[in-house]
Amino acid sequence: MIAINNLTFEIGARALYDEANWHIKPGEKIGLIGANGTGKTTLLKIIVGDYSPTSGTVSMAKDLTMGYLNQDLLSYSSDKNIVHVAMEAFERQNQLHDEIETLLKKLETDYSEDLLNKLSDKQHEFELLDGYNIEYKAREILAGLGFNDAECQRKLSTFSGGWRMRVMLAKILLQAPDILLLDEPTNHLDLPSIQWLEDYLKAFNGAIIIVSHDRWFLDKVINRTVESRKGKLTVYAGNYSFYLEEKELRAEIQRGEFKNQQSKIKQEERLIERFRAKASKAKMAQSRIKMLDKMERIDDVDDDNPEVNFSFKFSKQSGRHVVTMEHITKKYPTIDILDDAEAIIEKGDKIALIGANGKGKSTLLRIVAGADTEFKGTSQTGHNVTQTFFAQHQLESLHLENQILQELQAFAPKHTDTELRSILGSFLFTGDDVFKKIKVLSGGEKSRVALAKALTADANFLVLDEPTNHLDMASVNILIQALQQYEGTVIVVSHDRYFLDNVANKIWFIEDQKIKQYPGTYAEYDEWNAKRKLEPKAAAPAPQPKKEEKKEAAPAKQQGDNKHQQLKKLNQDLAKLEESIAAIEKDVKDLETQLADNTIFNQADKMKQVNNNYQLKKMELGAQQQRWEALAEQIMELE
């Protein structure tokens, strides 16, 4: 389909690609990954012909059609409504429509047979191209990307850049090209739209190349991973999770080969040193020196996964209740967000606030942070709570003339330079990078600086609004590690499901103008929500009683009997759960034994299957242990 051979692309003296090769086959769904600055977007521009390679070739069929979504489209504007903009994808159908309209106008005064034949031919072609359904198709895709009927009538120019990008994505999808090239397609999409796009791309018949930092999205869509690194393109025959496993296996082999070669080199050097001075052995020594010089050296494995090597500290612990919200009602002229809603954030909670755009996530986050006071009801911050609020607009508050290190020194004067440099190092600013001025940084780099500032604050409560925007995968992993070891309380809005699944222990969502809660990880919530959509009654959320709800007191004997029966039932459930946990623990140990078995280590498929089963059992064990703890707490409260 597309063949890239010996591609070299230079920017000044730097070779972004150095004799790279890659063959793209029909129907492949490919994730193009790599750290920021490794040339992923540049490669897409080379494929579509926007850039010319320094040397090498990019070959493809002449009739190959390509659809290219890139961030440059944010600036596109039009005074047409968004349905008509999306319908621009149907170039031939639109041309025929205009020609048919012209012929119909002429027929008002000219009834010639020639004109009627032309009209019949045009209408036949229009019908063959399904021209009568193009508006329906456009509206269907726009609906999937989050536009309602009223918004479909609005001019493109009235929408923000992010919503305009959705329209351009709809237009590209409607073109149904042979290959889609999508540069960060999930940027500016909310969770329902991302999930819709996943399903659309999985069913798409053509080839796809996706540049994305959204691991969850990649795992759902792609069946090939191509890594751009050190000027080369390396292909892995699976999704992103497969790539991580396969890369680690390759790295283990390379580490072994590197150690063996280093051992051999040291042995040869000792022999050379020993015999160099002896005349009878000088010739042999010279021969071994030449052999070492000609030896193709194996590189050691680079560490692509930097770890957080500092801990976030705060000077005082918060009380048990961090934020208490009661009878919250928040309305705008065109939409009601919350109606008599209530919720409590407790010490140690790590909450993911999720949902579609326009449903009130950012509004609720601002109420929690105290940045929005225009509402009915009360939102009370608890004892000793110290808060930091991170949002994308805070990038604008960075001092452009400051160096990165100066920016943190001014914000966190209690930290030493060594501590600050350690923090910046964890956010990928190493060595002389810390002396770069803020004004020369990219959007992603500014995000990392702003996050580093937020996490150096003496705060026991973090409020984070889209902290992963503009971050590459390495930076997202750093933030995950930082928040996992953070001992304070967190509430975060993000569309990055991998990030949420690794950080949050509670999920909040707004439904029926109330704040609903799911007590678990994002993956558990996602599974529960999928079942709830299929069986809305059976899987409805458990009712959440209002705080301090008064009930009529039951007679003491009746209360005692109920308590005894409840304790008996809970203890029976606990015993069954302990049996289940013991069985799962045995399965986990059996799988660990298999993983340690050398006979399957070289069987990649078998190794992958056993490892997948092991991870699933570990997740199941964790879930059962959480249920055991919850039951045990209930029993202790009743006793």
C-alpha positions in Angstrom: 0.0 0.0 0.0 2.7 2.5 1.1 6.4 1.6 1.1 9.0 3.8 2.9 12.5 2.8 1.9 15.8 4.2 3.4 14.0 7.4 4.5 16.3 10.2 5.7 14.9 13.5 6.9 17.2 16.2 8.2 16.4 19.4 10.1 19.5 21.5 10.0 22.3 19.3 11.1 20.0 16.9 12.9 18.7 13.7 11.2 15.2 13.1 12.4 15.1 9.9 10.4 18.2 8.0 9.2 17.6 5.4 6.5 14.3 4.3 8.1 12.1 1.6 6.5 8.4 0.8 6.9 5.9 -1.0 4.7 2.2 -0.3 5.4 -0.3 -3.0 4.3 -4.0 -2.7 3.4 -6.3 -2.9 6.4 -3.6 -2.5 9.1 -4.5 -0.4 12.1 -1.2 1.1 13.3 -0.2 3.1 16.3 2.8 5.4 15.6 4.4 6.0 18.9 7.5 7.6 20.4 8.6 10.4 22.7 7.8 14.0 21.8 10.3 15.3 19.2 11.0 11.9 17.6 9.3 13.0 14.3 5.9 11.3 14.4 3.9 14.3 13.0 6.8 15.0 10.6 6.5 11.4 9.2 2.8 11.8 8.6 3.5 15.1 6.7 6.1 13.3 4.6 3.6 10.5 3.8 0.9 13.0 2.6 3.5 15.0 0.6 3.6 18.1 2.8 7.4 17.6 3.4 10.0 16.0 1.1 12.6 13.6 2.4 16.3 14.5 2.3 16.8 11.1 0.7 15.0 7.8 0.3 11.5 7.1 -1.1 7.9 7.0 -0.2 6.0 4.9 -2.8 2.3 4.4 -3.1 -0.4 3.6 -5.7 -1.5 6.7 -7.7 -5.2 6.2 -7.0 -4.6 5.8 -3.2 -6.9 8.2 -1.2 -5.8 9.5 2.1 -7.6 11.4 4.9 -5.3 13.4 7.1 -6.4 14.9 10.5 -3.8 17.2 12.0 -3.7 20.0 14.5 -3.3 22.7 11.8 -7.0 22.2 11.0 -7.8 24.0 14.3 -7.5 27.3 12.4 -10.0 26.3 9.7 -13.2 28.4 9.8 -16.4 28.7 7.7 -19.7 30.6 7.8 -21.5 27.4 6.6 -23.3 25.3 9.2 -21.4 22.3 10.3 -23.6 19.8 8.4 -22.6 21.5 5.1 -19.0 21.6 6.2 -19.0 17.9 6.9 -20.8 17.2 3.6 -17.9 18.8 1.7 -16.4 15.3 2.0 -18.8 14.2 -0.8 -17.1 16.2 -3.5 -18.6 14.4 -6.5 -22.1 14.1 -5.0 -22.1 17.9 -4.2 -21.0 18.6 -7.8 -23.8 16.5 -9.2 -26.3 18.1 -6.8 -25.4 21.5 -8.1 -25.6 20.3 -11.8 -29.0 18.7 -11.2 -30.3 22.0 -9.6 -29.0 23.9 -12.7 -30.7 21.5 -15.1 -34.0 21.6 -13.2 -33.8 25.4 -13.5 -33.3 25.2 -17.2 -36.2 22.8 -17.6 -38.5 25.5 -16.5 -38.1 27.1 -20.0 -36.5 24.3 -22.0 -38.2 20.9 -22.5 -35.7 19.5 -24.9 -34.9 15.7 -25.0 -31.2 16.4 -24.7 -31.7 18.3 -21.4 -34.0 15.6 -20.0 -31.4 12.9 -20.9 -28.6 14.9 -19.2 -30.8 15.3 -16.1 -31.6 11.5 -16.1 -27.9 10.6 -16.3 -27.0 13.0 -13.5 -29.8 11.8 -11.2 -28.8 8.1 -11.9 -25.2 8.7 -11.0 -26.3 10.7 -7.9 -28.4 7.8 -6.8 -25.6 5.3 -7.4 -23.3 7.4 -5.2 -26.0 7.3 -2.5 -26.3 11.1 -2.8 -29.8 11.2 -1.2 -28.3 9.9 2.1 -25.2 12.1 2.4 -26.9 14.6 4.8 -28.1 11.7 7.0 -24.6 10.2 7.1 -23.1 13.6 8.0 -25.6 14.1 10.8 -25.0 10.5 12.1 -21.3 11.0 12.4 -21.6 14.5 13.9 -24.0 13.0 16.5 -21.5 10.4 17.4 -18.9 13.1 17.9 -21.2 14.9 20.4 -23.2 17.4 18.3 -27.0 17.7 18.9 -29.6 18.7 16.3 -29.5 22.4 17.3 -25.7 22.6 17.1 -25.8 21.0 13.6 -27.5 24.2 12.3 -24.8 26.5 13.8 -22.0 28.0 11.6 -18.6 26.4 12.0 -17.1 29.9 12.8 -19.2 30.0 16.0 -17.5 27.0 17.6 -14.3 26.9 19.6 -11.2 25.3 18.1 -11.7 22.0 19.8 -15.3 21.6 18.4 -14.2 22.8 14.9 -11.6 19.9 15.1 -14.5 17.5 15.7 -16.2 18.7 12.5 -13.0 18.3 10.5 -12.7 14.8 11.9 -16.3 14.1 10.8 -15.5 15.4 7.3 -12.4 13.1 7.0 -14.4 10.0 8.2 -17.1 10.7 5.7 -14.6 10.7 2.9 -14.0 7.0 3.7 -10.4 7.1 2.2 -8.2 4.0 1.7 -6.0 5.1 4.6 -6.7 7.4 7.6 -3.8 9.4 9.1 -4.9 10.7 12.5 -2.7 13.0 14.6 -3.9 13.0 18.2 -7.6 12.4 17.2 -8.8 12.1 20.8 -7.6 15.6 21.7 -10.7 17.8 22.3 -13.0 14.7 22.6 -14.9 13.7 25.7 -15.2 10.1 26.9 -18.5 9.2 25.0 -17.0 10.6 21.8 -13.7 8.8 22.2 -15.6 5.5 22.8 -17.8 6.2 19.7 -14.6 6.9 17.6 -13.1 3.6 18.9 -16.0 1.6 17.7 -16.0 3.5 14.3 -12.3 2.9 13.7 -12.5 -0.8 14.7 -15.2 -1.3 12.0 -13.3 0.9 9.4 -12.3 -1.3 6.4 -9.2 0.8 5.3 -5.8 1.2 6.9 -5.2 3.6 9.8 -2.1 5.3 11.2 -2.8 6.9 14.6 -0.4 9.2 16.5 -1.7 9.3 20.1 -0.6 9.5 23.7 -3.9 7.7 24.8 -2.8 4.2 25.7 -6.3 2.9 26.3 -7.5 4.2 22.9 -4.5 2.6 21.1 -5.1 -0.7 22.8 -8.8 -0.7 21.7 -8.1 0.2 18.0 -4.7 -0.8 16.7 -3.3 -4.2 15.7 0.3 -3.0 14.9 2.6 -0.7 16.8 5.4 1.3 15.1 8.0 3.0 17.4 9.9 6.0 16.1 13.2 6.1 18.0 16.7 7.2 17.3 15.9 7.9 13.6 14.5 4.3 13.0 11.1 2.8 12.8 10.6 -0.5 14.6 7.4 -2.6 14.0 5.7 -4.7 16.7 2.9 -7.1 15.6 0.3 -6.1 18.2 -1.4 -3.3 20.1 0.3 -1.0 22.7 0.2 -3.5 25.6 1.7 -6.2 23.3 4.4 -3.6 22.3 5.4 -3.1 26.0 5.6 -6.8 26.7 7.5 -7.5 23.4 9.9 -4.6 23.9 10.7 -5.8 27.4 11.5 -9.3 26.1 13.7 -7.8 23.4 15.4 -5.6 26.0 16.1 -8.7 28.2 17.7 -10.5 25.3 19.8 -7.3 24.4 20.9 -6.9 28.0 22.1 -10.5 28.1 23.9 -10.1 24.8 25.5 -6.9 26.0 26.7 -8.5 29.3 28.1 -11.5 27.5 29.9 -9.2 25.0 31.3 -7.0 27.7 32.5 -10.1 29.6 34.2 -11.3 26.4 35.8 -7.9 25.7 37.2 -7.7 29.3 38.6 -11.2 28.9 40.3 -10.4 25.6 41.7 -7.1 27.0 43.2 -9.0 30.0 44.9 -11.5 27.6 46.2 -8.7 25.4 47.6 -6.8 28.4 49.2 -10.0 29.6 50.9 -11.0 26.4 51.5 -7.6 24.8 55.0 -7.3 26.3 56.2 -10.8 25.4 57.9 -11.0 22.0 56.7 -14.5 21.4 53.1 -13.5 22.0 53.1 -10.0 20.4 51.7 -11.3 17.1 48.8 -13.0 18.9 48.2 -9.8 20.9 48.0 -7.7 17.8 45.6 -10.1 16.2 43.3 -9.9 19.2 43.5 -6.1 19.2 42.3 -6.1 15.5 39.6 -8.5 16.3 38.3 -6.2 19.1 38.4 -3.2 16.8 36.3 -5.0 14.2 33.8 -6.3 16.7 30.3 -4.8 16.2 29.4 -3.5 19.6 26.1 -4.2 21.2 24.5 -1.3 23.0 23.2 -1.5 26.5 19.4 -1.0 26.9 18.4 2.6 27.4 15.9 3.3 30.2 12.9 4.8 28.5 10.8 4.7 31.7 12.1 7.3 34.2 10.9 6.9 37.7 9.8 9.5 40.2 12.7 9.8 42.7 11.2 12.3 45.1 8.3 12.3 47.5 5.6 15.0 47.8 5.4 16.2 51.4 3.0 18.6 53.2 3.4 20.1 56.6 0.0 19.3 58.0 -2.6 16.5 57.7 -6.2 17.4 56.7 -9.2 16.4 58.8 -11.3 13.4 57.8 -13.7 15.4 55.7 -11.8 17.4 53.0 -14.9 19.0 51.3 -18.5 18.6 52.3 -21.2 19.7 49.7 -24.8 19.9 50.7 -27.9 20.9 48.7 -25.8 22.2 45.8 -28.0 23.7 43.0 -26.2 25.2 40.0 -28.0 26.4 36.8 -27.1 28.3 33.7 -29.7 30.0 31.4 -29.7 27.1 29.0 -28.8 24.1 31.2 -29.3 22.8 34.7 -26.1 21.3 36.1 -26.9 20.2 39.7 -30.1 20.1 41.6 -30.0 19.7 45.4 -26.9 17.5 45.0 -24.5 16.4 47.8 -21.2 14.7 48.2 -18.3 14.3 50.6 -14.6 14.1 49.7 -12.8 12.2 52.4 -9.1 12.2 53.4 -7.1 9.9 51.1 -9.8 9.8 48.3 -8.4 9.8 44.8 -11.5 10.7 42.7 -11.9 10.7 38.9 -14.7 13.0 37.8 -15.8 11.8 34.4 -18.6 12.4 31.9 -19.4 14.0 28.6 -18.5 17.6 27.9 -21.2 20.1 28.8 -22.5 17.9 31.7 -20.9 20.0 34.4 -17.5 18.4 35.2 -15.5 21.6 35.2 -18.2 23.5 36.9 -18.3 20.9 39.8 -14.5 21.0 40.0 -14.5 24.8 40.3 -17.1 24.5 43.1 -14.9 21.9 44.9 -11.9 24.2 44.4 -13.8 27.3 45.7 -13.3 29.0 42.3 -17.1 29.2 41.6 -19.3 30.6 44.4 -22.4 31.3 42.2 -24.6 28.5 43.4 -27.2 27.6 46.0 -26.3 25.3 48.9 -23.0 25.0 50.8 -19.6 23.7 49.9 -17.4 23.6 53.0 -13.7 22.9 53.2 -12.6 20.8 56.1 -10.1 21.2 58.9 -6.5 21.9 58.0 -7.1 21.5 54.2 -4.5 23.2 52.0 -5.3 23.1 48.3 -3.7 23.4 44.9 -5.8 23.9 41.8 -4.2 23.0 38.4 -6.0 23.9 35.2 -4.8 24.5 31.6 -5.3 28.2 31.8 -2.5 28.3 34.5 0.0 27.8 31.7 -0.7 31.4 30.8 0.4 32.5 34.3 3.9 31.1 33.8 6.5 33.9 33.7 7.8 33.7 30.2 11.1 35.4 30.9 11.9 33.1 33.8 14.1 30.1 33.4 12.4 26.8 34.4 14.4 26.5 37.6 13.7 30.2 38.5 10.0 29.6 38.0 10.0 26.8 40.7 12.4 28.7 43.0 10.0 31.7 43.1 7.0 29.4 43.7 8.5 27.0 46.2 11.3 28.9 48.1 11.4 26.3 50.9 12.7 23.7 48.6 16.5 23.5 47.9 17.8 23.7 44.4 18.8 20.0 44.6 15.2 19.1 45.4 13.8 21.3 42.7 16.2 19.9 40.1 15.2 16.4 41.2 11.5 17.2 40.7 12.3 18.8 37.3 14.4 15.7 36.4 11.4 13.5 37.0 9.4 15.7 34.6 12.1 15.2 32.0 14.0 18.4 32.5 17.6 17.3 33.0 21.0 19.0 33.0 21.0 22.4 31.3 17.3 22.0 30.3 16.4 23.7 33.6 17.9 26.9 32.4 15.7 27.2 29.3 13.3 30.2 29.3 9.6 29.4 29.6 8.9 31.4 26.4 10.8 28.8 24.2 9.0 25.8 25.6 6.3 23.8 23.7 2.8 23.4 25.0 3.6 20.0 26.5 6.8 21.3 28.2 4.9 24.2 29.7 2.3 21.7 31.0 5.1 19.8 32.7 6.5 22.9 34.3 3.0 23.9 35.6 2.4 20.4 37.0 5.8 20.4 38.7 4.8 23.8 40.3 1.5 22.4 41.5 3.1 19.3 43.0 5.8 21.3 44.9 3.1 23.3 46.7 2.6 22.5 50.4 -0.9 21.1 49.7 -2.7 18.1 51.1 -5.5 18.4 48.5 -4.9 18.5 44.7 -7.6 19.6 42.3 -6.5 18.8 38.7 -8.3 19.7 35.6 -7.0 17.8 32.5 -3.5 17.5 33.8 -2.5 15.0 31.0 -3.2 17.4 28.1 -0.1 17.9 25.9 1.8 15.2 27.9 3.5 12.3 26.1 3.3 8.8 27.5 6.5 9.0 29.5 5.3 12.2 31.2 1.9 10.6 31.9 3.6 7.7 33.6 5.6 10.1 35.7 2.4 11.9 36.8 0.8 8.5 37.6 3.8 7.5 39.8 3.7 10.8 41.5 0.0 10.6 42.4 0.2 7.0 43.4 2.7 7.8 46.1 1.1 11.1 47.1 -0.5 10.6 50.5 -3.0 13.5 50.3 -6.4 13.7 48.6 -6.9 14.2 44.8 -9.9 15.0 42.5 -9.1 15.0 38.8 -10.9 15.5 35.5 -9.3 13.7 32.6 -10.2 11.9 29.4 -7.1 9.6 29.6 -8.6 6.4 30.8 -5.3 4.6 31.4 -4.3 7.5 33.7 -7.6 7.4 35.6 -7.5 3.7 36.0 -4.0 3.9 37.6 -4.8 6.8 39.9 -8.4 6.8 41.0 -10.0 4.7 43.8 -13.4 6.3 43.3 -15.4 7.5 40.3 -17.7 10.4 40.3 -20.2 11.2 37.6 -23.1 13.6 37.2 -26.4 11.9 36.4 -30.0 13.3 36.8 -28.4 16.5 38.2 -27.0 14.5 41.1 -23.4 13.6 42.0 -23.2 9.8 41.7 -20.3 7.7 43.0 -18.8 4.3 42.0 -16.4 2.9 44.7 -13.6 1.4 42.6 -11.2 1.8 39.7 -12.1 3.2 36.3 -11.8 -0.3 34.6 -14.3 -1.7 37.2 -16.6 1.3 36.7 -16.4 0.8 32.9 -17.4 -2.8 33.1 -20.2 -2.0 35.6 -21.5 0.9 33.4 -21.5 -1.4 30.3 -23.7 -3.9 32.1 -25.9 -1.1 33.4 -26.6 0.1 29.9 -27.6 -3.4 28.9 -29.6 -4.1 32.1 -30.5 -0.7 33.5 -32.8 -2.0 36.2 -30.7 -5.0 37.4 -27.4 -3.0 37.5 -28.8 0.3 38.7 -26.5 2.1 41.2 -27.1 1.4 44.8 -29.1 4.2 46.5 -27.0 6.7 48.4 -28.8 7.8 51.5 -28.7 11.4 52.4 -26.5 12.5 55.3 -28.1 12.4 58.8 -31.4 11.2 57.4 -33.7 10.8 60.3 -35.8 7.6 60.6 -38.4 6.5 63.2 -36.8 4.3 65.9 -37.7 0.6 65.8 -38.4 -1.2 69.0 -35.2 -2.4 70.8 -35.9 -6.1 70.5 -36.7 -5.8 66.7 -33.4 -3.9 66.3 -31.5 -6.6 68.1 -33.0 -9.4 66.0 -32.3 -7.5 62.8 -28.8 -6.9 63.9 -28.2 -10.5 64.7 -29.6 -11.7 61.4 -27.6 -9.1 59.5 -24.4 -10.2 61.3 -25.1 -13.8 60.6 -25.6 -13.1 56.9 -22.4 -10.9 56.7 -20.3 -13.6 58.4 -21.6 -16.2 56.0 -20.7 -14.0 53.1 -17.2 -13.3 54.6 -16.6 -17.1 54.9 -17.5 -17.7 51.3 -15.3 -14.8 50.2 -12.4 -16.2 52.2 -12.7 -19.5 50.4 -12.8 -17.7 47.0 -9.7 -15.6 47.9 -7.8 -18.8 48.9 -8.7 -20.4 45.6 -7.6 -17.4 43.6 -4.3 -17.1 45.6 -3.6 -20.8 44.7 -4.2 -19.9 41.0 -1.9 -16.9 41.3 0.9 -19.1 42.8 0.4 -21.7 40.1 0.7 -19.1 37.4 3.8 -17.6 39.1 5.4 -21.1 38.9 4.6 -21.3 35.2 6.1 -17.8 34.6 9.3 -19.0 36.3 9.5 -22.2 34.1 12.3 -21.9 31.6 10.6 -24.2 29.1 7.9 -21.6 28.3 10.2 -18.6 28.4 11.1 -18.9 24.7 7.5 -19.6 23.6 6.2 -16.0 23.1 2.6 -17.0 22.6 2.5 -19.3 25.6 4.4 -16.7 27.7 1.9 -14.0 26.7 -1.1 -16.2 27.5 0.2 -17.2 30.9 1.2 -13.6 31.7 -2.3 -12.3 30.7 -4.0 -15.0 32.9 -1.6 -14.0 35.7 -2.6 -10.3 35.4 -6.3 -11.1 35.3 -6.0 -13.3 38.4 -4.1 -10.5 40.3 -6.8 -8.0 39.4 -9.5 -10.5 40.5 -7.6 -11.1 43.8 -7.4 -7.4 44.4 -11.1 -6.9 43.8 -12.0 -9.8 46.1 -9.7 -8.5 48.9 -11.4 -5.0 48.6 -14.8 -6.7 49.0 -13.4 -8.6 52.0 -12.2 -5.4 53.7 -15.6 -3.7 53.0 -17.5 -6.7 54.6 -15.1 -6.8 57.5 -15.7 -3.1 58.2 -19.5 -3.6 58.1 -19.2 -6.5 60.6 -17.0 -4.5 63.0 -19.4 -1.6 62.9 -22.4 -3.9 63.8 -20.4 -5.7 66.5 
